[in-house]
Amino acid sequence: MHDVAARAELEGKGVVFAGDTLDTGVCHMAFFNDPDGNDLMLHHRYTPYD
C-alpha cells in the first residue's frame, strides 16, 4: 500500500499522527502512538537500493 494511502486509512480509523509526513529524500516517515502509548512509525522507502 502506498504510504499516503496507508496514512489516510489509519487516520480514518482514528489514529492521530505527530505532525506531517517527513520526506528525507530517501523515504517517507510518519510518527504516531498506539493505544498503549508505544511510539510507532509508518515508513516507506521510495529510493531504490544501489
DSSP file (Angstrom, degrees, kcal/mol; ACC not computed):
  #  RESIDUE AA STRUCTURE BP1 BP2  ACC     N-H-->O    O-->H-N    N-H-->O    O-->H-N    TCO  KAPPA ALPHA  PHI   PSI    X-CA   Y-CA   Z-CA
    1    1 A M              0   0    0      0, 0.0     2,-0.0     0, 0.0     5,-0.0   0.000 360.0 360.0 360.0 139.2    0.0    0.0    0.0
    2    2 A H     >  -     0   0    0      1,-0.1     4,-2.6     4,-0.0     5,-0.2  -0.372 360.0-120.1 -65.2 144.7    1.3    3.5   -0.8
    3    3 A D  H  > S+     0   0    0      1,-0.2     4,-2.3     2,-0.2     5,-0.2   0.840 112.1  51.2 -60.1 -37.1    2.4    5.5    2.2
    4    4 A V  H  > S+     0   0    0      2,-0.2     4,-2.4     1,-0.2    -1,-0.2   0.919 112.6  46.3 -67.0 -42.1   -0.1    8.3    1.6
    5    5 A A  H  > S+     0   0    0      2,-0.2     4,-2.4     1,-0.2    -2,-0.2   0.890 111.5  52.0 -66.4 -39.3   -3.0    5.8    1.4
    6    6 A A  H  X S+     0   0    0     -4,-2.6     4,-2.3     2,-0.2    -2,-0.2   0.920 111.0  47.2 -63.3 -43.8   -1.8    3.9    4.5
    7    7 A R  H  X S+     0   0    0     -4,-2.3     4,-3.0     1,-0.2     5,-0.2   0.936 111.9  50.1 -63.0 -45.7   -1.7    7.1    6.5
    8    8 A A  H  X S+     0   0    0     -4,-2.4     4,-2.1     1,-0.2    -2,-0.2   0.895 110.5  50.4 -60.8 -40.2   -5.2    8.1    5.2
    9    9 A E  H  X S+     0   0    0     -4,-2.4     4,-0.8     2,-0.2    -1,-0.2   0.926 112.4  46.3 -63.8 -44.5   -6.6    4.7    6.2
   10   10 A L  H ><>S+     0   0    0     -4,-2.3     5,-2.3     1,-0.2     3,-0.9   0.914 111.6  50.9 -65.4 -42.3   -5.1    4.9    9.7
   11   11 A E  H ><5S+     0   0    0     -4,-3.0     3,-1.7     1,-0.3    -1,-0.2   0.878 105.3  57.7 -61.9 -36.2   -6.4    8.5   10.2
   12   12 A G  H 3<5S+     0   0    0     -4,-2.1    -1,-0.3     1,-0.3    -2,-0.2   0.725 104.6  52.3 -63.9 -21.7   -9.8    7.3    9.0
   13   13 A K  T <<5S-     0   0    0     -3,-0.9    -1,-0.3    -4,-0.8    -2,-0.2   0.290 130.6 -94.2 -97.4   8.1   -9.7    4.8   11.9
   14   14 A G  T < 5S+     0   0    0     -3,-1.7     2,-0.3     1,-0.3    -3,-0.2   0.477  72.4 149.7  98.2   2.4   -8.9    7.5   14.4
   15   15 A V      < -     0   0    0     -5,-2.3     2,-0.6    -6,-0.1    -1,-0.3  -0.534  34.1-150.6 -71.4 132.6   -5.1    7.3   14.5
   16   16 A V        -     0   0    0     17,-0.3    17,-0.6    -2,-0.3     2,-0.2  -0.927   9.4-147.7-107.1 122.3   -3.6   10.8   15.3
   17   17 A F  B     -A   32   0A   0     -2,-0.6     2,-1.5    15,-0.2    15,-0.2  -0.602  17.4-122.0 -90.1 150.1   -0.1   11.4   13.8
   18   18 A A  S    S-     0   0    0     13,-3.0    13,-0.3    -2,-0.2     2,-0.1  -0.625  77.7 -42.5 -90.2  76.5    2.5   13.6   15.5
   19   19 A G  S    S-     0   0    0     -2,-1.5     3,-0.1    11,-0.1    -2,-0.1  -0.436  93.1 -32.6  99.0-173.7    3.0   16.1   12.7
   20   20 A D  S    S-     0   0    0     -2,-0.1     2,-0.3     1,-0.1    11,-0.3  -0.246  71.3 -85.8 -77.2 166.2    3.3   15.9    8.9
   21   21 A T        -     0   0    0      9,-0.1     2,-0.4     7,-0.0     9,-0.2  -0.614  47.5-134.4 -71.1 130.7    4.8   13.1    6.9
   22   22 A L  E     -B   29   0A   0      7,-3.3     7,-2.1    -2,-0.3     2,-0.6  -0.722  11.3-156.2 -91.2 137.0    8.6   13.6    6.7
   23   23 A D  E     -B   28   0A   0     -2,-0.4     5,-0.2     5,-0.2    -2,-0.0  -0.954  11.3-179.7-112.8 112.0   10.4   13.2    3.3
   24   24 A T        -     0   0    0      3,-2.5     4,-0.1    -2,-0.6    -1,-0.1   0.484  54.4-103.9 -89.3  -3.4   14.1   12.5    3.9
   25   25 A G  S    S+     0   0    0      2,-0.5     3,-0.1     1,-0.0    -2,-0.0   0.279 119.2  47.3  93.2  -9.9   14.9   12.3    0.2
   26   26 A V  S    S+     0   0    0      1,-0.4    20,-1.9    18,-0.0    21,-1.7   0.548 120.4   4.3-127.4 -34.7   15.1    8.5    0.5
   27   27 A C  E     - C   0  45A   0     18,-0.3    -3,-2.5    19,-0.2    -2,-0.5  -0.936  62.0-118.0-149.1 167.3   11.9    7.6    2.4
   28   28 A H  E     -BC  23  44A   0     16,-2.6    16,-2.3    -2,-0.3     2,-0.4  -0.927  31.4-175.5-109.2 140.0    8.7    9.0    3.9
   29   29 A M  E     -BC  22  43A   0     -7,-2.1    -7,-3.3    -2,-0.4     2,-0.4  -0.996  10.7-179.0-137.4 141.2    8.1    8.6    7.7
   30   30 A A  E     - C   0  42A   0     12,-2.1    12,-3.3    -2,-0.4     2,-0.3  -0.986  17.0-146.2-141.1 130.8    5.1    9.5    9.9
   31   31 A F  E     + C   0  41A   0     -2,-0.4   -13,-3.0   -13,-0.3     2,-0.3  -0.745  27.1 148.7-104.6 143.6    5.1    9.0   13.6
   32   32 A F  E     -AC  17  40A   0      8,-2.4     8,-3.3    -2,-0.3     2,-0.4  -0.942  36.3-114.8-156.7 173.5    2.1    8.1   15.9
   33   33 A N  E     - C   0  39A   0    -17,-0.6   -17,-0.3    -2,-0.3     6,-0.2  -0.915  21.5-131.4-117.6 145.4    1.3    6.2   19.1
   34   34 A D    >   -     0   0    0      4,-2.0     3,-2.5    -2,-0.4     6,-0.0  -0.377  43.4 -90.0 -82.6 173.1   -0.7    3.0   19.6
   35   35 A P  T 3  S+     0   0    0      0, 0.0    -1,-0.1     0, 0.0    -2,-0.0   0.733 128.7  55.9 -58.8 -21.8   -3.4    2.9   22.2
   36   36 A D  T 3  S-     0   0    0      2,-0.1    -3,-0.0     0, 0.0     0, 0.0   0.436 121.8-105.8 -89.1   0.4   -0.9    1.7   24.8
   37   37 A G    <   +     0   0    0     -3,-2.5     2,-0.2     1,-0.3     0, 0.0   0.520  68.0 150.4  90.1   6.1    1.3    4.7   24.2
   38   38 A N        -     0   0    0      1,-0.1    -4,-2.0    -5,-0.0     2,-0.4  -0.532  49.7-118.4 -73.0 137.1    4.0    2.9   22.2
   39   39 A D  E     +C   33   0A   0     -2,-0.2     2,-0.3    -6,-0.2    -6,-0.2  -0.610  40.5 177.1 -75.2 130.0    5.8    5.0   19.7
   40   40 A L  E     -C   32   0A   0     -8,-3.3    -8,-2.4    -2,-0.4     2,-0.4  -0.903  16.3-151.8-132.1 161.2    5.3    3.7   16.1
   41   41 A M  E     -C   31   0A   0     -2,-0.3     2,-0.6   -10,-0.2   -10,-0.2  -0.998  11.4-144.5-138.3 132.4    6.4    4.9   12.7
   42   42 A L  E     -C   30   0A   0    -12,-3.3   -12,-2.1    -2,-0.4     2,-0.4  -0.861  34.5-175.9 -88.4 125.6    4.8    4.4    9.3
   43   43 A H  E     +C   29   0A   0     -2,-0.6     2,-0.3   -14,-0.2   -14,-0.2  -0.979  20.2 174.7-134.4 137.6    7.8    4.1    6.9
   44   44 A H  E     -C   28   0A   0    -16,-2.3   -16,-2.6    -2,-0.4     2,-0.6  -0.914  17.2-153.4-143.2 114.6    8.1    3.8    3.1
   45   45 A R  E     +C   27   0A   0     -2,-0.3   -18,-0.3   -18,-0.2    -2,-0.0  -0.771  17.9 172.7 -84.9 123.4   11.5    3.8    1.3
   46   46 A Y        +     0   0    0    -20,-1.9   -19,-0.2    -2,-0.6    -1,-0.1   0.551  52.7  85.2-108.6 -10.9   10.9    5.0   -2.2
   47   47 A T  S    S-     0   0    0    -21,-1.7   -21,-0.0     1,-0.0    -2,-0.0  -0.797  82.9-119.0 -91.9 129.2   14.5    5.3   -3.4
   48   48 A P        -     0   0    0      0, 0.0     2,-0.2     0, 0.0    -2,-0.1  -0.284  27.4-108.4 -64.1 150.7   15.9    2.0   -4.8
   49   49 A Y              0   0    0      1,-0.1     0, 0.0     0, 0.0     0, 0.0  -0.523 360.0 360.0 -72.2 146.5   18.9    0.4   -3.1
   50   50 A D              0   0    0     -2,-0.2    -1,-0.1     0, 0.0     0, 0.0   0.479 360.0 360.0 -74.8 360.0   22.1    0.7   -5.1
